[in-house]
């Protein structure tokens, strides 16, 4: 894919070598993290916290354990949740670490009732974000094993209210986030083409709307549509729901006439069949499954009284 298209995906980075930038957390605005943490905590406890009277406000500490394998992702969200509750988190693994259970991942200190108030919310965020990162890492590894060097990307098929965490998880896993929202890239889909009355008119309207500031991608279901979109001025064509047998010759035909146009493959792609879609004329492969079908990484948070209690738990540090 031409280098000038690298910025199209916004929050993405190249996954060659699975090199993970150490500063991904800088992408997350502090006020946005605080607002998300507040909304998640409010959802879980909008009124009285009766169990707080059981736990009390005594200074306490808890250990975060990883009980299933996966890629650690979501530390900034975990931190933001406990920060709102006046608790402190100490991490023993950097973001992006491949965890092998059972691993002692972090410690959290604060009033007992605050630790327990944030427990489930923080675990949900970390488990989900880590699950997405694990799926992304598996997809990138599988794609690279074929020798393909394009972009493995997510989609906008995310959980309502949790998009930022899931897009962040994609990045930690080495994939590309794709456009974050409708304003990140003008994507003309089949329904837009139908509403506009044709590919050419749809592209013209999109060009006027996005002007010079946004790239334009057009969803296509056939070679004819892809060539029309490219001829009309699309920067990228999304070949949607094409079998590998049809996808690769279609992508080759587009590149033969329009070598500067990026080609994305999407639709029906999973970790099981991903290698079949990797080819020399495909620049991007996007998978909704990275967010829609990702399994969570299993974490637990356990309070302990002292180091002896911790030792007697039977868990070990990785």
C-alpha positions, 0 to 999 in steps of 0.5 A: 500500500502506498505510504501516503495511505498510512494516515487514513486509518488514523489511530493505526500503526504498522504491525510489521515485526509486531513492534508496539509503540510504548506511548499508545496511552498518550492517544487517550485524552485524560478528560475522556478517560475520566468521563468514561470511568465516571459513566461506567461507575455510575452505571454500576452504582447509580444509588446506594452501595449497600455492600460498602457497609460490609467492607468498611473504609479501612485501608486495604490492598488487592492483587490483580490476577490473570487466570487465562492467557492473552495480551494485556491491554487496557491499563489506562482504563483500569487506572482511570476507574480506580483513580476516580475512587482514590485508589492507587494501582501498581503494575508488574507488566507493561501494556502489550505483555503476553500473559501466561496464567496464573500471573500476578499482574498488578496491585491496587491499594485504597479504602476497602469499600472503594476497591470493591466498588471499582472491582467489577467495572475495572475488570470488565474494561480490562478483560474486554480490552485485553480480549480484543488485543489478543484477537488482534495479535493472533490475526496479525501473527497469522497474516504475517505467517503468509508473508503478507505485509499489508494492514490488518484492521478492525471495523466500526462494529464495536460495543456501544459506549466501549468503542474507545477501549476496543479501538485501543485494544486493536492497537495494542494487539498490533492491528490498525483501528481503521476509522474511529467514527464517521468523521475519520474517513468518508466511506460510501457504502452500498446504501449510500450508492443506492440513495445517490442513484449510482456510484459516480454521483455518490463519489462526487457528493462525497468529494464535495463533502470531504473536500481535501481533508478526508480520504474517500473509500467506496464499498464495492461488490464487483469488479465493475463497481470497483472500476467505476469507483476508482474512475470516479476518484475514490482513494480506496475501494472496499471489496466486500463479501467476495470469496478469495477466488473472486477477490484476488483477480478483482484486486489485481484488475483494479491495481492494473488500471489504478495502481494508486488506489488502495484495496481493502478486503472485508466481509466474512473474514475470520481468524480461521480463513484470514490467510486465504484473503492475504494477497499481493494486491490487497492492502488492507484486510478488515475484520469485524470479528476482532471486536464482535467475536473476541473472547475476554481475558479472565482476570480477578481481583482479590483482597489480601491482608498482608504478604503472608496471606498473599503467599498462602494464596498459591498464586505465583508471579509470572 
